[in-house]
Amino acid sequence: MSLVWTPLPPGKLQIVQKLKPPLAQGLLGTDHLGRDVASMLMVGAWNSLSIAVLAVTMGALAGTLLGVTVAARRGWFEAIMMRANDVIFALPPILSAMMLGALLGTGRRTAIIAIAVFMVPVFARVTASAALQVWSRDYVLAARGAGKGGVRITVDHVLPNIANQIIVQVTIQLGLAILTEAGLSFLGLGMAPPAPTWGRMLADAQTYLGRAPWLAILPGLAIALTVFGFNMLGDGLRDLLDPREKGRR
């Protein structure tokens, strides 16, 4: 696939062309193995974004289901689930990835699961808070009086009214997932070599900071701009979907 949309195969080694600066060999130069940096950044973007999207999707689905269930059940179920969320939230995703790596082995699957597990309590808290507000509305009380059950009310009234907040949270968490994936790859807990990721490119560039600073600058910029872009998108969606939030600024 990379042969179609990248200038060169990202795994092609050209030792005689190693550490060439941008424009001297290719658009963005070459790394310590002579691989084309532009091609590696492009494939690394695909790898990093695909992990982030899958992890956030899994975390959002599980967290949303947990959040709406907590709002519907309340009582002892709410207390147990929220305390369990606190325990998960207290564990950084990198620590979770290290524990999962010991059980499953390092790689793409471990990175996705570690990030997804970290996302579950975030979405559960946001969803539960928003859903509790909806459950107190008059139209929900009227639906309960009409004999609708908790599942029906959640599907018909709660989820449609909190969907905007979930969408905004997904966008914001995508930026955090990109940053987390880069950290995992930097520590060797992400995708297995030779698949390029932005975090591994940063890790490989450490030895050559003096001779080839672009090897660290380029993936660092890619990470920073992507995270910044998702954060700006989240802020824009919040203003668009919730006019009250815009008025507070």
HUNORFEN-V818750 format. One record per backbone hydrogen bond with DSSP energy under -0.5 kcal/mol. CO is the residue of the C=O (numbers start at 0). NH is the residue of the N-H. If there is no record, write none. Layout:
CO/NH, CO/NH
This chain:
0/3, 0/4, 1/5, 8/11, 13/16, 14/17, 16/19, 19/29, 20/23, 20/24, 25/22, 28/36, 30/18, 30/33, 32/13, 34/30, 35/39, 36/40, 37/41, 38/42, 39/43, 40/44, 41/45, 42/46, 43/47, 44/48, 45/49, 46/50, 47/51, 48/52, 49/53, 50/54, 51/55, 52/56, 53/57, 54/58, 55/59, 56/60, 57/61, 58/62, 59/63, 60/64, 61/65, 62/66, 63/67, 64/68, 65/69, 66/70, 67/71, 68/72, 69/73, 73/76, 73/77, 74/78, 75/79, 76/80, 77/81, 78/82, 79/83, 80/84, 81/85, 82/86, 83/87, 84/88, 85/89, 86/90, 87/90, 89/91, 91/95, 92/96, 93/97, 94/98, 95/99, 96/100, 97/101, 98/102, 99/103, 99/104, 100/104, 106/110, 107/111, 108/112, 109/113, 110/114, 111/115, 112/116, 113/117, 114/118, 115/119, 116/120, 117/121, 118/122, 119/123, 120/124, 121/125, 122/126, 123/127, 124/128, 125/129, 126/130, 127/131, 128/132, 129/133, 130/134, 131/135, 132/135, 133/136, 136/140, 137/141, 138/142, 139/143, 140/144, 141/145, 142/147, 143/146, 148/152, 149/153, 150/154, 151/155, 152/156, 152/157, 153/158, 156/160, 157/160, 157/161, 158/161, 158/162, 161/165, 162/166, 163/167, 164/168, 165/169, 166/170, 167/171, 168/172, 169/173, 170/174, 171/175, 172/176, 173/177, 174/178, 175/179, 176/180, 177/181, 178/182, 179/183, 180/184, 181/185, 182/186, 183/188, 183/189, 184/187, 188/106, 191/194, 196/200, 197/201, 198/202, 199/203, 200/204, 201/205, 202/205, 203/206, 204/207, 205/208, 207/211, 211/214, 212/215, 212/216, 213/217, 215/219, 216/220, 217/221, 218/222, 219/223, 220/224, 221/225, 222/226, 223/227, 224/228, 225/229, 226/230, 227/231, 228/232, 229/233, 230/234, 231/235, 232/236, 233/237, 234/238, 235/239, 236/240, 237/241, 241/244, 241/245, 242/246, 243/247, 244/247, 244/248, 245/248
